[in-house]
Amino acid sequence: MLKKIKYILLFSFLAACGVMDLMPSPTKQDGTRPETQSNPNSPPPIPDVLTLIDIPINDPLAGYDDAYKNDCLKRIYLRCPPYTEYWIAEAWLDTCNDHEIIDISNCKWQHDCDPLEPLLVENQPCQTEEGTPGIQDVYCDKGKVQLTDCSPCTEEICDGIDNDCDGEIDEGDYTCETECGVGPAYCVEGRLVCEADGPGEEVCDFIDNDCDGLIDEGQRNACDDCGPVPEEWCNAVDDDCDGDIDEDLIQECETVCETGYETCLFGQWSLCTAQQPMPEICNGEDDDCNGLVDDGIDCECQIQDVGVLNPCFEDPLICGQGYKTCECKTPECVEFQMSQCKPACVWFNTQPCDPQKGTILAEICNNWDDNCNFLVDEGLTKSCYSGPPDTLNIGECKPGLLTCVAGNWGSYVPVNVSGVVFVEDHCEGEVLPKEELCNGKDDDCDGIIEEELTETDIVFIVDLSGSMNQEIDAVIGALVSFSMSYQDEPNINWALIIGPYNDIGSGNYKEKLHLKTNLGPFSAFLASVQSVDTLYLNGGYEPLYDAVYLSIENICDPANLEYQKSDLAWKYTNTSDPALSSFNINWREDAQRVVVVFTDEQGQSWLSEPGTSNTGGDAISQEILVNAINGVDDLKVFAFSPEDAKNSTQDKYVNGAWTSIPTGWEPVTMAGDVGSWYLLTDDVGVMFNNLMEVLEDTACSVSSE
């Protein structure tokens, strides 16, 4: 159909220029050619692009059989001067014979209306045959004002029609129902937009967000509450709801002698491993931890020291806690010496007694078998965290684990493929604050999930042609989900361009680029996306190379521009909204610039080169577009397309010869600051994740530098 319209309009233009007499006429059945009418008294029509009107042939043209007339002959209308008045010439076109014009009339005065312009009056009140109030549409048919049949007035509904004949369209209050109940709706261009709360993703807020009758399913923690599981505290309470009380709670403790560790038992901190200060005895040690050895006593045992038992952990004892004391060297007890470390049962002569094993204690990290199980420091671990204390358990920051080995706290660290080495004070598994990433996580553990993004302008260009039926719902869904994830981000501006689009209100499919919303806040963008009607997709040309070029033309270095907008024209009139001269994106000067294209076709252009007629087109080639992108600062282009449009080519007739022209999208994304190409799919989740990568590569990557 596209090619058909293109050729018809081409010859309409030729006819309007008065060149039909240069064209041969088709041959009649009798071998002669029909005579062409002329208009010597009227100036030649101004070459103005006109509307094609396909009308079935009712009145025969001499010499043509009915089958040929119905299949091949079409009637078109051409506009004649002067512009201020309505003149129409009628011509016949043979589409089966090189689109030759076979007949043209004189210019005729049209008194009632211009068939090439829309009527300002949309409808008129009327009375039905039953005598009830009604309404009828007014339209222009071949220069005559015509009225449709009188339709009775009905209750107003959202359909773009004045159903109740009150002069207003789609007025009134509307409601809609979702899985979550009944709520308000509003009518936009004949389409009902529901404002009622719909099912959303279930989150932990004690509300049935997805409207399935369940509250917070799969969202609550082990304690049946929102958020992370509470940290276990030394309070004889199961704080983390795992069935155990005060488990694995170890903290530092200290005495005047040293720092050690203590364990929580039944809500109380106990069993501190730090050495306790002891009365000074003559043993060559600083027993009272005052920094002096054997101070304040006669280093030789005195009579008063005999029999005073002091704790010890040393040979010949092999495990547990023993005792030692001063003892007399002679029966007269005038000389003294320190005894060996012996278990309490030896000193108190209790039976049974193992002279090598002392009193069994809880195992502590001291390189000694305190519990006499023939293992040293077994199973001793404690939590550790070397980051700032106020970041522990905030965001991604988590504690690690220390293990006791031979009286030292640390962890095993791999040194090669098959070996490990023990490193003292190495906290295994701890997560410390780090540079914030654009990943939806609080990496620097400051309590903020996402750091501020850099100022970013994002222009989405969406192909709404009929061939997008399989993917368009996924595209719209991914756009909505992605944009709502950043709806509260003030540094992002959003814009939407669609093309071609179906102008439903006029009843005609129009190959247009439509700037639905210019760069601005999230609310306007979301409303534009949600108002996109995907029910009436049609065929058509997809001028998305043009869309990218026009989007950046006003910010591109002129040295990289092949054409200014003023140099170009649409192949047909009224092929953009707004008009070509006003088609500008309001980029911010210092913002990161992003263009994202969704299309199922290779790159195409509907703009005509300078100096060509409106039968041209294909002005914006891949090379011209790439050069323009290279002339824009801080611009990245991303494209979603099928595999066959990634690096495609198209054969075109150029300068008298067929030439292979590159039309793929990946080379476009490789220009400028280098974006990415993605596969177009009908999977909403896949394209949503790809859009998150786009943001990571633009607004996020700049902010983290």
Backbone hydrogen bonds, N-H to C=O, Kabsch-Sander energy under -0.5 kcal/mol:
donor,donor_aa,acceptor,acceptor_aa,energy
5,I,1,M,-2.6
6,K,2,L,-2.3
7,Y,3,K,-2.3
8,I,4,K,-2.2
9,L,5,I,-2.6
10,L,6,K,-1.7
11,F,7,Y,-2.2
12,S,8,I,-2.0
13,F,9,L,-2.0
14,L,10,L,-1.9
15,A,11,F,-2.5
16,A,12,S,-2.3
17,C,13,F,-1.5
18,G,15,A,-1.9
19,V,14,L,-2.0
22,L,19,V,-1.8
23,M,20,M,-1.5
28,K,32,T,-4.3
29,Q,63,G,-1.1
31,G,28,K,-1.4
42,S,39,N,-1.1
48,D,46,I,-2.2
54,D,52,L,-0.6
55,I,53,I,-0.7
58,N,56,P,-0.6
62,A,60,P,-0.5
64,Y,61,L,-1.8
69,K,65,D,-2.4
70,N,66,D,-2.6
71,D,67,A,-1.9
72,C,68,Y,-2.6
73,L,68,Y,-0.7
73,L,69,K,-1.1
74,K,93,L,-2.4
76,I,91,A,-2.6
77,Y,51,T,-0.5
78,L,89,A,-2.9
80,C,87,W,-1.9
85,E,82,P,-1.3
87,W,80,C,-0.6
87,W,85,E,-0.8
88,I,108,K,-2.4
89,A,78,L,-2.8
91,A,76,I,-2.5
92,W,103,D,-2.8
93,L,74,K,-3.1
94,D,100,E,-3.3
95,T,72,C,-2.9
95,T,93,L,-0.9
97,N,94,D,-0.8
99,H,94,D,-0.6
100,E,94,D,-1.0
100,E,97,N,-1.1
102,I,92,W,-2.1
102,I,100,E,-0.6
103,D,92,W,-1.1
105,S,90,E,-2.9
108,K,88,I,-3.1
110,Q,86,Y,-2.9
111,H,109,W,-0.7
112,D,143,G,-0.9
113,C,143,G,-1.5
117,E,114,D,-1.8
122,E,120,L,-0.6
124,Q,136,Q,-2.4
126,C,134,G,-2.0
128,T,132,T,-2.9
131,G,128,T,-2.0
134,G,126,C,-2.7
135,I,151,S,-2.6
136,Q,124,Q,-2.3
138,V,122,E,-1.1
139,Y,146,Q,-2.5
141,D,139,Y,-0.6
141,D,144,K,-3.1
142,K,140,C,-0.5
144,K,141,D,-1.5
146,Q,139,Y,-3.4
148,T,137,D,-2.2
151,S,135,I,-2.6
151,S,149,D,-0.5
153,C,133,P,-2.3
154,T,163,N,-2.9
159,D,157,I,-1.5
163,N,161,I,-1.8
165,C,162,D,-1.1
170,D,161,I,-0.8
174,Y,185,A,-0.8
176,C,183,G,-2.5
178,T,181,G,-2.7
181,G,178,T,-1.9
183,G,176,C,-2.9
185,A,174,Y,-2.0
186,Y,193,V,-2.3
188,V,191,R,-2.9
191,R,188,V,-1.4
193,V,186,Y,-3.2
193,V,191,R,-0.5
194,C,192,L,-0.6
195,E,184,P,-2.5
196,A,184,P,-0.6
200,G,209,N,-1.8
205,D,203,V,-1.4
209,N,207,I,-1.8
211,C,208,D,-1.0
216,D,207,I,-0.7
216,D,214,L,-0.5
219,Q,216,D,-2.2
220,R,216,D,-1.0
221,N,225,D,-2.9
224,D,221,N,-2.4
235,N,233,W,-1.8
239,D,237,V,-1.8
241,C,238,D,-1.1
246,D,237,V,-0.7
249,L,246,D,-0.9
250,I,248,D,-0.7
251,Q,262,E,-2.0
253,C,260,G,-2.6
255,T,258,E,-2.7
257,C,275,Q,-0.6
260,G,253,C,-4.4
262,E,251,Q,-2.6
263,T,270,S,-2.2
264,C,249,L,-1.9
265,L,263,T,-0.5
265,L,268,Q,-3.1
268,Q,265,L,-1.4
270,S,263,T,-2.6
273,T,261,Y,-2.4
278,M,287,D,-2.8
283,N,281,I,-1.8
287,D,285,E,-1.6
289,C,286,D,-1.2
294,D,285,E,-1.3
297,I,294,D,-0.9
299,C,297,I,-0.7
305,D,302,Q,-1.9
306,V,302,Q,-0.7
306,V,303,I,-0.7
307,G,326,C,-1.3
308,V,305,D,-1.9
309,L,307,G,-0.7
310,N,324,K,-2.6
312,C,322,G,-2.1
317,L,314,E,-1.6
318,I,356,Q,-3.1
319,C,356,Q,-1.0
320,G,369,D,-2.4
321,Q,359,T,-2.1
322,G,312,C,-2.8
323,Y,342,K,-3.0
324,K,310,N,-2.1
326,C,305,D,-0.9
327,E,337,Q,-2.8
329,K,335,E,-3.3
330,T,335,E,-0.7
333,C,330,T,-1.6
337,Q,327,E,-2.3
339,S,325,T,-2.7
341,C,315,D,-0.5
342,K,323,Y,-2.7
342,K,340,Q,-0.6
346,V,343,P,-1.0
347,W,343,P,-1.3
348,F,344,A,-2.4
349,N,346,V,-0.5
350,T,345,C,-2.0
357,K,354,D,-1.3
358,G,319,C,-2.7
359,T,321,Q,-3.1
361,L,370,D,-2.4
366,N,364,I,-1.6
370,D,368,W,-1.7
372,C,369,D,-0.7
377,D,368,W,-0.7
377,D,375,L,-0.5
380,L,377,D,-1.0
381,T,379,G,-0.7
382,K,402,L,-1.8
384,C,400,G,-1.3
391,T,388,P,-2.2
392,L,389,P,-1.1
393,N,397,C,-0.7
394,I,391,T,-2.0
396,E,442,D,-1.9
397,C,394,I,-1.9
398,K,431,V,-0.9
400,G,384,C,-3.0
401,L,428,E,-2.2
402,L,382,K,-3.2
403,T,410,G,-3.4
404,C,380,L,-2.5
405,V,403,T,-0.5
405,V,408,N,-3.0
408,N,405,V,-1.5
410,G,403,T,-2.0
411,S,423,V,-1.9
413,V,421,V,-3.1
415,V,419,G,-2.1
416,N,419,G,-1.2
421,V,413,V,-2.3
423,V,411,S,-3.0
424,E,422,F,-0.5
425,D,409,W,-3.2
426,H,423,V,-1.5
427,C,425,D,-0.6
428,E,401,L,-1.7
428,E,426,H,-0.9
430,E,427,C,-0.9
431,V,398,K,-2.4
432,L,430,E,-0.6
434,K,443,D,-1.6
439,N,437,L,-1.7
443,D,441,K,-1.5
445,C,442,D,-0.9
449,I,447,G,-0.5
454,T,699,A,-1.3
456,T,491,N,-2.5
457,D,592,Q,-3.1
458,I,456,T,-0.5
458,I,493,N,-2.5
459,V,594,V,-2.7
460,F,458,I,-0.6
460,F,495,A,-2.4
461,I,596,V,-3.1
462,V,460,F,-0.5
462,V,497,I,-2.8
463,D,598,F,-2.3
464,L,462,V,-0.5
466,G,538,N,-4.1
468,M,465,S,-1.9
469,N,466,G,-1.5
471,E,468,M,-0.8
472,I,468,M,-2.9
475,V,471,E,-2.3
476,I,472,I,-2.6
477,G,473,D,-2.5
478,A,474,A,-2.6
479,L,475,V,-2.5
480,V,476,I,-2.5
481,S,477,G,-2.4
482,F,478,A,-2.7
483,S,479,L,-2.6
484,M,480,V,-2.4
485,S,481,S,-1.2
486,Y,482,F,-0.6
486,Y,483,S,-1.3
487,Q,484,M,-1.0
489,E,486,Y,-1.7
492,I,489,E,-1.2
493,N,456,T,-2.4
494,W,520,G,-2.7
495,A,458,I,-1.6
496,L,517,T,-2.3
497,I,460,F,-2.8
498,I,514,H,-2.4
499,G,462,V,-1.9
501,Y,510,K,-0.9
503,D,501,Y,-0.7
503,D,508,N,-0.7
504,I,502,N,-1.9
506,S,503,D,-1.0
507,G,503,D,-0.6
507,G,504,I,-1.1
508,N,503,D,-1.0
510,K,501,Y,-0.9
510,K,508,N,-0.5
512,K,510,K,-1.6
513,L,575,T,-1.4
514,H,498,I,-3.5
514,H,512,K,-0.6
515,L,513,L,-0.6
515,L,577,D,-2.8
516,K,496,L,-1.0
516,K,514,H,-1.5
517,T,496,L,-1.6
520,G,494,W,-1.5
525,F,521,P,-1.4
526,L,522,F,-2.9
527,A,523,S,-2.1
528,S,524,A,-1.8
529,V,525,F,-2.4
530,Q,526,L,-2.7
531,S,527,A,-1.1
532,V,528,S,-0.5
532,V,529,V,-1.2
534,T,532,V,-0.7
538,N,464,L,-0.5
544,L,542,E,-2.0
545,Y,604,Q,-1.7
546,D,604,Q,-0.9
547,A,543,P,-1.4
548,V,544,L,-2.0
549,Y,545,Y,-2.3
550,L,546,D,-3.1
551,S,547,A,-1.6
552,I,548,V,-1.2
552,I,549,Y,-0.6
553,E,549,Y,-1.1
555,I,552,I,-1.6
556,C,552,I,-0.7
556,C,553,E,-0.7
557,D,631,G,-2.2
560,N,557,D,-2.6
561,L,558,P,-1.2
562,E,560,N,-0.5
567,D,564,Q,-1.7
568,L,564,Q,-0.6
568,L,565,K,-1.2
569,A,608,S,-0.9
571,K,606,W,-2.2
577,D,513,L,-2.8
582,S,579,A,-1.6
583,F,580,L,-1.3
584,N,582,S,-1.8
587,W,585,I,-1.9
591,A,588,R,-0.8
592,Q,455,E,-3.1
593,R,634,D,-3.1
594,V,457,D,-2.6
595,V,636,K,-2.2
596,V,459,V,-2.7
597,V,638,F,-2.5
598,F,461,I,-2.8
599,T,640,F,-2.4
603,G,663,T,-3.1
608,S,569,A,-3.6
612,T,609,E,-1.8
616,G,613,S,-1.6
618,D,605,S,-1.3
619,A,607,L,-2.5
621,S,619,A,-1.0
622,Q,662,P,-0.7
625,L,621,S,-2.3
626,V,622,Q,-2.7
627,N,623,E,-2.2
628,A,624,I,-1.8
629,I,625,L,-2.3
630,N,626,V,-2.2
631,G,627,N,-0.6
631,G,628,A,-1.1
632,V,629,I,-1.7
635,L,632,V,-0.6
636,K,593,R,-2.0
638,F,595,V,-3.0
639,A,676,S,-1.7
640,F,597,V,-3.0
641,S,639,A,-0.5
641,S,678,Y,-2.0
645,A,642,P,-1.4
646,K,643,E,-1.6
647,N,643,E,-0.6
650,Q,661,I,-2.5
652,K,659,T,-2.8
654,V,652,K,-0.9
654,V,657,A,-3.2
657,A,654,V,-1.2
659,T,652,K,-3.3
661,I,650,Q,-3.0
661,I,659,T,-0.7
663,T,648,S,-2.6
664,G,648,S,-1.1
665,W,645,A,-1.8
666,E,646,K,-2.4
669,T,665,W,-1.7
670,M,666,E,-1.4
671,A,668,V,-1.1
673,D,635,L,-2.3
674,V,671,A,-1.7
675,G,669,T,-3.4
678,Y,639,A,-3.1
680,L,641,S,-1.9
684,V,682,D,-0.8
687,M,683,D,-1.9
688,F,684,V,-2.3
689,N,685,G,-2.3
690,N,686,V,-2.0
691,L,687,M,-2.2
692,M,688,F,-1.9
693,E,689,N,-1.7
694,V,690,N,-1.8
695,L,691,L,-2.0
696,E,692,M,-2.2
697,D,693,E,-2.1
698,T,694,V,-0.5
698,T,695,L,-1.0
700,C,695,L,-2.4
701,S,696,E,-0.7
702,V,698,T,-1.8
703,S,699,A,-1.3
704,S,700,C,-1.4
705,E,702,V,-1.2
